[in-house]
């Protein structure tokens, strides 16, 4: 967390906006992405996550490893962004209404 805060402070003069497009159902999001991507990419994604020490230390394999990793990442990102409200926007399930998500982002960018 300290490293995140240091990066956030260093970037503050540029007034960046971090947009987190957050799926609320990570399992369904992984299924959707794996369905829509090429089999070579899906195989790479599964293999990459399974090879991570994080997954190995938890005895995770296959799609379950990918889902667990993204759930852990989501929890960490939400925790980090909790103290960054003025500089970040979280949009839950933007795939449900892409136009509304884009409007929300544009509104957050405008002063």
C-alpha positions as CSV (number, residue, x, y, z in Angstrom):
1,X,0.0,0.0,0.0
2,X,2.8,2.4,0.8
3,X,4.3,1.9,-2.7
4,X,0.8,2.6,-4.3
5,X,0.5,5.8,-2.2
6,X,4.0,7.0,-3.2
7,X,3.2,6.5,-6.9
8,X,-0.2,8.2,-6.4
9,X,1.6,11.2,-4.8
10,X,4.2,11.4,-7.5
11,X,1.6,11.4,-10.2
12,X,-0.8,13.9,-8.5
13,X,0.5,17.0,-10.2
14,X,-0.6,15.5,-13.6
15,X,-4.1,15.1,-12.2
16,X,-4.5,11.5,-13.6
17,X,-7.8,9.7,-13.5
18,X,-7.7,6.0,-12.8
19,X,-10.7,4.2,-14.2
20,X,-11.3,0.7,-12.8
21,X,-13.7,-1.3,-15.0
22,X,-14.8,-3.8,-12.5
23,X,-16.8,-7.0,-13.2
24,X,-18.9,-7.9,-10.1
25,X,-19.1,-11.5,-11.2
26,X,-15.5,-12.4,-11.9
27,X,-16.3,-16.0,-12.7
28,X,-18.7,-15.0,-15.4
29,X,-16.3,-12.4,-16.8
30,X,-13.6,-15.0,-17.1
31,X,-16.0,-17.4,-18.9
32,X,-17.0,-14.6,-21.3
33,X,-13.4,-13.6,-22.0
34,X,-12.3,-17.1,-22.5
35,X,-15.3,-17.7,-24.8
36,X,-14.5,-14.6,-26.9
37,X,-10.7,-15.0,-27.2
38,X,-8.7,-17.3,-29.5
39,X,-7.9,-20.7,-28.0
40,X,-4.2,-19.9,-28.1
41,X,-4.7,-16.9,-25.9
42,X,-6.9,-18.8,-23.5
43,X,-4.3,-21.5,-23.1
44,X,-1.6,-18.9,-22.5
45,X,-3.8,-17.1,-19.9
46,X,-4.5,-20.4,-18.0
47,X,-0.8,-21.5,-18.2
48,X,0.5,-18.1,-17.1
49,X,-1.6,-17.9,-14.0
50,X,-1.0,-21.6,-13.0
51,X,2.7,-21.0,-13.3
52,X,2.6,-18.1,-10.8
53,X,4.0,-18.8,-7.4
54,X,0.8,-17.3,-6.0
55,X,-1.4,-20.0,-7.6
56,X,1.1,-22.8,-7.0
57,X,1.3,-22.0,-3.2
58,X,-2.5,-22.3,-3.1
59,X,-2.7,-25.5,-5.2
60,X,-4.8,-23.7,-7.8
61,X,-5.1,-25.0,-11.3
62,X,-6.9,-24.2,-14.5
63,X,-9.7,-21.7,-14.8
64,X,-10.2,-21.8,-11.0
65,X,-6.7,-20.3,-10.6
66,X,-7.5,-17.5,-13.0
67,X,-10.8,-16.7,-11.2
68,X,-9.1,-16.8,-7.8
69,X,-6.3,-14.6,-8.9
70,X,-8.7,-12.0,-10.3
71,X,-10.8,-12.1,-7.2
72,X,-7.7,-11.5,-5.1
73,X,-6.6,-8.6,-7.5
74,X,-10.1,-7.1,-7.3
75,X,-9.9,-7.1,-3.5
76,X,-6.5,-5.4,-3.5
77,X,-7.5,-2.8,-6.1
78,X,-10.7,-1.9,-4.2
79,X,-8.7,-1.5,-1.0
80,X,-6.1,0.7,-2.7
81,X,-8.7,2.8,-4.4
82,X,-10.8,3.3,-1.2
83,X,-8.4,6.1,-0.2
84,X,-8.2,7.6,-3.8
85,X,-11.7,8.7,-4.3
86,X,-10.9,12.1,-6.0
87,X,-8.5,10.5,-8.5
88,X,-10.3,7.3,-9.4
89,X,-13.6,6.1,-10.8
90,X,-14.9,2.5,-10.4
91,X,-17.5,1.4,-12.8
92,X,-19.1,-1.9,-12.0
93,X,-20.1,-4.1,-14.9
94,X,-19.4,-1.6,-17.7
95,X,-20.1,-4.4,-20.3
96,X,-23.8,-4.1,-19.4
97,X,-24.0,-0.6,-20.8
98,X,-20.9,0.6,-22.6
99,X,-22.4,3.9,-23.6
100,X,-23.3,4.8,-20.0
101,X,-19.8,3.8,-18.8
102,X,-18.2,6.0,-21.4
103,X,-20.5,8.9,-20.5
104,X,-19.6,8.4,-16.8
105,X,-15.8,8.5,-17.7
106,X,-16.2,11.6,-19.8
107,X,-18.1,13.3,-17.0
108,X,-15.3,12.4,-14.6
109,X,-12.6,13.8,-16.9
110,X,-14.3,17.2,-17.4
111,X,-13.5,19.7,-14.8
